[in-house]
Amino acid sequence: MELLLQGLMNVLDIKVVSILFLSGAVGIFIGSLPGLTATMGVALLLPVTFGMEPVKGILLLVGVYFGAIYGGSISAILLRTPGTPSSAATALDGYEMTKKGLAYKALTVSTLSSTIGGILSVILLIFIAPQLAKFALKFSAPETFALALFGLAIISSISGTSLVKGLMAGFAGLLIASIGIDPIGGFPRFTFGTANLMGGISYIPVLIGLFAASEAFHTAENVLIQTKTVSTSINKVKLKWAEFKKLIIVILRSTFIGTFIGMIPGAGGDIASFVSYNEAKRWSKNPDEFGKGNMEGVSASEAANNGCTGGAMIPLLTLGIPGDAVTAVMLGALMVQGLQPGPLLFTNHADIVYTLFIGMLFANMLILFYGMLGIRLFVKILQIHKAILTPIILVLCIVGSYALGNNFFDVWVMLIAGIIGYVMNKYNFPPSPVILALILGPMMEASLRRALVISSGDVSIFFTRPISATLLLLAIGTLLYPIILDWKKTRKTTTDAKQYDASNID
């Protein structure tokens, strides 16, 4: 407790507070722009911290990190343009709420869920970090494969009205994910002699294309066909306390899922948000409303991806193992400052560690401050005429795709994905399974093959280890659950129809 109080006093320094305020705003701005991910934002500002004191430098990056994860939800909700990969699941219901004129409420749900999820994950980081980190170490190749397969099984829940179309989209995503260098053998696959394909196809340009560019193409078509002004109505419908109470369980469950997935090296907020979205749909009383503007979908996704931020810091600080790409950059920042992450960090630099903890709590509170203060400003984006907004979105898509690797090839990938996404929308193929497969495909393949190398080709390694066996059972259950649910509904409808006919005959 003494260390926490000392950390609080250190954070309340006017310079530290100013850094957190500024970095939080910068992070939200970066996160709301397609392609400019949290990783990119932290990496760009890393050189700025070299001449700063350790606490100030690390908290500068923390503010950008936390702010960017939240900022991605703003464009996802208002424009169906996920600012970061972690917000892809948010767009599923957030944009549908916007189309109903409920953008104000959707942004409020996102802000509250993000804040609570982030704060709770930091509290978990403070009190049970070492124990959680030890559990995360039990994840080797078999467990990681089972986790990836469980994530892919979620396709059955995000496929919309047609499971077959969702599975087809997911299979296409897996095929695209196989392009590049073989993870074990090291030989090129489906590269056709093109150097740009040697590293595979990044999922971020594909995500921007399938969600943002395709929506821009669709909007442009409507603007060209219609003679009237195309606009989205904005109703300032506030979130009621009774509605928020129903979201509390969703937020708590999603935060724990996000924290747990965040502490697994190699996982991240994108996986956590889709898994939490699936669990929210599974436990919801109205699962059919998901994908049509359900607040629980927005809440689950945002609580999870912000909960993932604290979770990713657990293995970084306790073991020196980054939980995701952003914390990998932060690992470098800590070492530049002369701080070696690991168990000794809590012994040799306890004052700095607990100051960072308090700073993280403060950074999450700033999300609430900026979010609630800026909602009225954010929704004004929808008042811009579509004929003006659509070209701006396309320019942002191009800039974001190019900035990813300073390679115009990514822009072509984004544009092709945008055209494919436009066609998919026309024929009701869901884009989310493609992104999910692109994210999880490489992880699943590499983990599967490493596990088989370890076991000399014996597949029983996946079923004799408790964690992997449990995750595989959950994957099977997740995949079959929607099918069984539809079968029960069809059977009930048939039975009710027969009873109705029999009563009419009588």
NORJOWO-V180368 format. One record per pair of residues at least 12 apart in sequence whose ideal C-beta (glycine too) atoms are under 6 Angstrom apart, sorted by the first residue. I is the first residue (numbers start at 1). J is the second residue. D is the distance in Angstrom with one decimal. If there is no record, write none. Layout:
i->(I:I)
j->(J:J)
d->(D:D)
//
This chain:
i->(3:3:4:7:7:7:8:10:11:11:11:19:19:19:20:20:20:20:23:23:23:24:24:24:26:27:27:27:27:28:28:28:30:31:31:31:31:31:32:32:32:32:33:34:34:34:34:34:34:35:35:35:35:35:36:37:38:38:38:38:38:39:39:41:41:42:42:42:42:42:43:45:46:49:54:54:55:55:58:59:61:61:62:62:63:65:66:66:69:69:69:69:70:70:71:72:72:72:73:73:73:73:74:76:76:76:77:77:77:77:78:78:78:80:80:80:81:82:85:85:86:86:86:86:88:89:89:89:89:90:90:90:91:92:92:93:93:93:93:94:94:96:96:97:100:101:101:102:103:104:104:105:105:106:107:107:108:109:109:109:110:110:111:111:113:113:113:113:114:114:114:115:115:115:116:117:117:117:117:118:118:118:119:120:121:121:121:121:122:122:122:124:125:125:125:126:129:129:130:132:132:133:133:133:133:136:136:136:139:141:141:141:142:142:142:142:142:143:143:144:145:145:145:145:146:146:146:147:148:148:148:149:150:150:150:151:151:152:153:153:153:154:154:155:155:156:156:157:157:158:159:160:160:165:166:166:169:169:169:169:170:170:173:173:173:174:174:176:177:177:177:179:179:179:180:180:183:184:196:203:203:204:205:205:205:205:206:207:208:208:208:208:209:209:209:209:210:210:210:212:213:213:214:214:214:214:216:216:216:217:219:219:220:223:223:230:232:234:234:247:250:250:250:250:251:251:254:254:254:254:255:255:257:257:257:258:258:258:258:259:259:259:262:262:262:262:263:263:263:263:265:265:268:269:269:270:272:272:272:273:273:273:274:276:276:277:277:277:280:280:284:312:312:316:317:320:320:397:398:401)
j->(350:354:354:354:355:358:358:355:358:359:362:56:59:60:59:63:362:363:60:63:64:63:67:366:64:63:64:67:68:67:71:370:68:68:71:72:83:84:71:74:75:83:83:81:208:212:396:397:400:208:400:401:403:404:400:84:65:68:69:84:326:325:326:64:68:61:64:65:326:329:329:64:333:333:337:352:352:355:356:359:330:333:360:363:363:326:309:363:86:305:306:309:114:367:83:84:86:87:87:90:110:302:378:90:91:94:94:98:106:107:98:103:381:95:211:215:212:211:207:270:269:270:273:305:435:273:274:277:301:298:301:302:211:291:297:293:294:297:298:106:298:292:293:293:293:233:235:237:379:236:379:237:239:298:375:378:239:295:298:299:298:302:371:372:251:299:302:303:302:306:367:364:367:368:251:255:303:306:307:306:309:364:364:255:259:307:310:311:310:360:361:259:310:313:314:357:314:318:318:263:314:314:315:318:319:263:264:315:264:447:450:451:451:461:462:465:468:467:468:447:444:447:448:451:468:471:472:471:440:443:444:475:471:474:475:271:440:440:475:478:479:274:278:170:433:479:482:278:281:432:430:291:430:429:430:433:429:430:433:434:433:437:434:437:438:437:441:201:438:441:442:197:200:201:199:200:446:449:409:438:439:404:401:410:413:414:417:435:397:400:401:414:414:417:418:421:417:421:431:397:397:418:418:421:422:425:390:393:394:422:386:390:390:386:387:386:382:379:382:299:280:296:299:300:299:303:276:300:303:304:303:307:275:276:304:272:304:307:308:307:310:311:308:311:312:323:311:314:315:323:321:323:324:305:308:439:304:305:308:301:304:305:436:300:304:297:300:301:296:300:296:324:327:341:341:341:342:414:411:414)
d->(5.7:4.2:5.6:3.8:4.0:4.1:5.1:4.3:4.7:5.1:5.7:5.5:5.9:5.2:6.0:5.0:5.7:5.7:4.8:2.9:4.9:4.6:4.4:4.2:5.7:5.8:4.0:2.3:4.3:4.4:3.8:5.8:5.0:3.4:2.6:4.5:4.7:5.4:4.2:4.6:4.9:4.6:6.0:5.2:4.9:5.2:5.3:5.6:4.2:5.8:1.9:5.5:5.8:5.8:5.8:5.1:5.4:3.7:5.6:5.7:5.2:4.4:5.0:4.8:5.0:5.1:5.5:5.5:5.3:4.9:5.2:5.8:5.8:5.8:4.1:5.8:5.9:5.2:5.9:4.3:5.8:5.8:5.8:5.5:5.0:5.3:5.6:4.6:5.6:5.6:5.6:5.9:4.5:4.8:5.6:3.4:5.8:3.5:4.9:4.8:4.4:5.6:5.5:4.4:4.0:5.5:3.5:5.9:4.8:5.9:5.8:5.9:5.4:4.0:5.8:4.6:3.8:5.7:5.9:4.2:3.3:5.2:5.5:3.8:5.6:4.2:5.0:4.4:4.0:5.7:4.4:5.9:5.9:5.4:5.9:5.7:5.0:3.4:5.2:4.9:4.9:5.5:3.6:4.4:5.4:4.3:4.1:5.6:5.0:5.1:5.7:5.0:5.3:5.7:4.8:6.0:4.5:5.1:5.0:5.3:5.7:4.8:3.2:5.9:5.3:4.3:4.2:4.3:4.7:4.4:5.5:5.7:5.0:4.2:5.2:4.4:3.5:4.1:4.1:4.1:5.9:3.6:4.8:4.6:4.6:4.2:2.7:5.7:4.5:4.6:5.3:5.4:4.6:5.7:5.6:5.1:4.9:5.2:5.5:5.5:5.3:5.3:5.3:4.1:5.3:4.6:5.6:5.5:5.3:4.7:4.0:3.9:4.5:5.3:5.1:5.3:4.2:4.8:4.8:4.1:5.8:3.8:4.7:5.7:4.0:3.6:5.0:5.6:4.6:4.7:3.6:4.8:4.9:5.4:4.2:5.4:4.8:5.4:4.2:4.1:4.3:5.5:4.2:4.4:4.4:5.0:4.7:4.6:5.3:4.6:5.4:5.9:4.7:4.9:5.4:5.0:5.4:5.8:4.1:5.0:3.8:4.7:4.0:2.8:4.9:4.7:4.8:5.7:5.1:3.1:5.5:5.7:5.4:5.5:5.7:3.0:4.2:4.8:4.2:3.9:5.5:5.6:4.5:4.5:4.3:4.1:4.6:5.2:5.2:6.0:5.8:5.1:4.2:2.7:3.9:5.9:5.2:3.9:4.0:5.1:5.0:2.8:5.0:3.0:4.5:5.9:5.0:4.7:5.1:4.4:5.3:5.0:5.1:5.2:5.1:4.5:4.7:5.5:5.6:4.7:5.3:5.1:5.0:5.3:5.8:4.5:3.9:4.5:3.9:4.3:5.0:4.0:5.8:4.7:5.6:4.2:3.6:3.0:4.2:4.8:5.9:3.8:3.5:2.5:4.3:5.4:4.4:4.4:5.4:5.6:5.3:5.8:4.1:3.6:4.2:5.5:4.3:5.8:4.5:4.2:4.8:4.5:5.8:4.4:3.5:5.8:5.1:5.2:4.9:3.6:5.6:4.8:4.7:5.7:5.6:3.9:4.5:5.9:5.5:4.1)
//
